[in-house]
Structure formats: structure tokens, C-alpha cells
Amino acid sequence: MNRINFEEDNHEVIDDVQDSEFIMHECMVVLHEMLIEPNEDKLTEDDAMALGVIAKAFKVMASKARAHELMNELGGLHPDSKN
């Protein structure tokens, strides 16, 4: 699986075993530090609410991606699965 190497300055994508929830969390931390925190005084209540909804959507997507990763790690779909 690929992941972004946040420890290096160039943030290269490297092949590693980090999961999607970890990657999502690290990306959200960077976005918060770089964009949201410096502009908090400019955000309206609607802006803050929209950012909260987006954060929850990202968490849902990462959770579903993680479930897919776990399924693949365990050998993929069960033969009787209808998915």
C-alpha cells in the first residue's frame, strides 16, 4: 500500500503498510495547521459547520477504506459474498 511520507521534506509517496485512517488523520492535521488555524478568525459559523461536515465525511471514507484494506488482508471477499 502507498502512503505519504510526512517525515521527509518532500512528502514523497512511498510503499508502506500504513492504513487509510492514519493517512487521513495526518492529512487533516496538516490542513488544520496550514489553512484552518491561521484563518480561524475569518471563518463564519457556516464555514466552521461546513468544515466539520467535511471532516466527518473524510472520517467515514477512511473508515470504509480501512474496512476494505482489512478485508483484503484477510484474503478478500468470502465466496458466498454478494458484494
N, C-alpha and C positions, 0 to 999 in steps of 0.2 A: 504494500500500500504506500502511496505517496503522502508526504506531509511537508509543511513549510518549516524550514529550519530557522526558528526565531532567535537562536543563539548566535548566528552569524550575521554580519552586517549586510550581506547581500540577500538574505532571506531566500536562499535557493530552495527549490523543491527537491527533496531527497526521498529515497525509498527507505521506509522505516515501518515500524509496527504501531505507530500512534493511531488512536481511534478518532473517529469523526467528532465526537463530543469534545475531546481535548482540543482538537484543531479549531472548532467553533468557538470555544471559550477563549483561546488565545487570540483569535481574530477579533472577538468582541472587546477584549481588554485593550488591544491596540487601537481600535476605532474609538473607544471611550477616551483613552488618553490623548489621542491625536486630534480628534474632531469634536467630541461631545463636551468633555470637560472644559476646554478653552472657550467654548461658546455657550456655556450654560446660562449666562446672563442674557443672551439673545434669544433663547428658546421660549416660545409661548407654551401655554398649558397644552394646547393641541399638538404642538411639536413633541413635547415630552410624552404625551399619550401615544402618539404615532410611533415614537422610538421604542416605547415599551411593548407595543404590539409587534413590531418588527423583531425585537429581541425574543419574544415568546415564539414567534414563527420560526426563527433560526433554531431555537432550542428544540422545537418539535421536529424540524427537518433533521437535525443532528441525531436526535433520539431514534428516528426511523432509520437513518443511515447506519447507526450503530447496531440496531437490531438486524439489519441486513448483513453487516460485517460479521456479527456473531453467528448468524445462520450459515454463512459461507465457511466460517472457521470450523463449524461442526459438520461440514460435509454437504452443505446445500439443502435444497428442498427435500422433504420426505417424499417418496414415490407416490404416496396417496394424497399429496397436497393438491389443492385445486387452484393454487396461485400460479 
